[in-house]
Amino acid sequence: MFTAPYHYTRAFAEQLDGQDELARFRDEFYVNPDSIYMDGNSLGLLSKRAEQSLLRVVDAWKTRGIDGWTQGEHPWFYMAEQLAALSAPLVGAAADEVIVTGSTTTNLHQLVATFYKPEGVRTQIVADALNFPSDIYALQSQLRLHGLDPAEHLIQVQSRDGRMIEEDDIIAAMTDEVALVILPTVLYRSGQLLDMERLTAEAHARGILIGFDGCHSVGAVQHHFSQWGVDFAYWCNYKYLNSGPGGVGGLYVNRKHFGRLPGLAGWFGSSKDKQFDMEHRFVPAADAGAYQIGTPHIISMAPLIGSLEMFAEADLTRLRRKSLQMTAYMMGLIEQELSGMGFTIGNPRDDQRRGGHVSLEHAEAARICKALKESGVVPDFRAPNIIRLAPIALYSTYGDVWDTVQRLKTIMTDKLYEKFENTRDVVA
Ligand SMILES: *Cc1c(COP(=O)(O)O)cnc(C)c1O
């Protein structure tokens, strides 16, 4: 542990790495020695344990064929539930309130199809104006399925400064016409962490259900969904949880809602002992398993087995502490080393309100990102002007943070960004 003021030398960064209680986990990842990875909030790196669990599952297919469903080290028929039990501590839920299934977007569809019941004047869904587009598209289409016009029934709480959403503004939007509130836990651009406990209490005081998108917080920030009484949540596992591109997502349903018929039913939502009765009367699982739809994507789930084992060992409290220290250190370095170069730190400074990444704004952000990539740093760019930098507690070092800021400094001082166009690539 260290406290500000930091020393602005590489030796100090190395000293912090020397004291890092999580340092041993870096060796468990495939970290490219020639590159500094600051994009683990978009796609986490592969760990050796995730690779091993994937290979074990492929081997079960190779050696057992169909019997892999019920036999071997990780019988596929129970894998979603087993992974849910490993995920539950990360979101503050009981094992049976979680299921690993679907993707962020399909899980949102499932949950809105299940929980959005417009009735009388209560027809609106409240979201925010800064959320990830896929969530908004899903909400618009769910409203249309009810024959409702999204322009009227989807209320997007506006940002006052283009970065943050004020909780007071969200609460003010919770009127008698609102049926459901859907919000991100952490905003994907600015990294603002919303006060989920407060928002849940305010929604419930008005008879409104509330669900959260945990894509940018699960694996980085502690949650207490059950204790807070959150109705439901959904997230992806390929960002901070390192489960690989397109890795299967997760969802949470508070046990007070167990027994609600899934809006989108399928045979894998069946009670496990009934599923193979093959009857046309659907008998849903008694828990969050009911919200599964079809056959689980076993191969895309397998890396999560090894990955979640590491989260259990590393302990989320320690991961969060290091993540906050790394982003604080990065912000300190940015202020010290890059002042007067046109950068603005767009994320909250307060530890209570900051997720896992630094949101650095600059008018030339698109081409500064390209120059960073050329210099061996992997950031990501979010239109129109944001460079997201995410030092990851499991595998990034304070030395990485130091080097990233130094390379940014060189790029600005030598105007290395000028040889690139200030436009985004197809995948930014
Ligand atoms: C990453 C992310 C998604 C991606 O959804 P997929 O269904 O996995 O493609 C959706 N919403 C948010 C807020 C995200 O951060």
The ligand as an SDF file (V2000), in Angstrom:
LIG
                    3D

 15 15  0  0  0  0  0  0  0  0999 V2000
  -19.3670   -4.8590  -23.7770 C   0  0  0  0  0  0  0  0  0  0  0  0
  -20.7440   -4.3750  -23.5930 C   0  0  0  0  0  0  0  0  0  0  0  0
  -21.8030   -4.9500  -24.2890 C   0  0  0  0  0  0  0  0  0  0  0  0
  -21.5690   -6.0320  -25.2960 C   0  0  0  0  0  0  0  0  0  0  0  0
  -22.6740   -6.8680  -25.4410 O   0  0  0  0  0  0  0  0  0  0  0  0
  -22.5170   -8.2830  -26.1520 P   0  0  0  0  0  0  0  0  0  0  0  0
  -23.8830   -8.8090  -26.1790 O   0  0  0  0  0  0  0  0  0  0  0  0
  -21.5500   -9.0980  -25.3350 O   0  0  0  0  0  0  0  0  0  0  0  0
  -21.9480   -8.0260  -27.5030 O   0  0  0  0  0  0  0  0  0  0  0  0
  -23.0900   -4.4710  -24.0380 C   0  0  0  0  0  0  0  0  0  0  0  0
  -23.3060   -3.4870  -23.1440 N   0  0  0  0  0  0  0  0  0  0  0  0
  -22.2980   -2.9240  -22.4540 C   0  0  0  0  0  0  0  0  0  0  0  0
  -22.5900   -1.8310  -21.4620 C   0  0  0  0  0  0  0  0  0  0  0  0
  -20.9910   -3.3350  -22.6640 C   0  0  0  0  0  0  0  0  0  0  0  0
  -20.0020   -2.7620  -22.0040 O   0  0  0  0  0  0  0  0  0  0  0  0
  1  2  1  0
  2  3  1  0
  2 14  2  0
  3  4  1  0
  3 10  2  0
  4  5  1  0
  5  6  1  0
  6  7  2  0
  6  8  1  0
  6  9  1  0
 10 11  1  0
 11 12  2  0
 12 13  1  0
 12 14  1  0
 14 15  1  0
M  END
$$$$
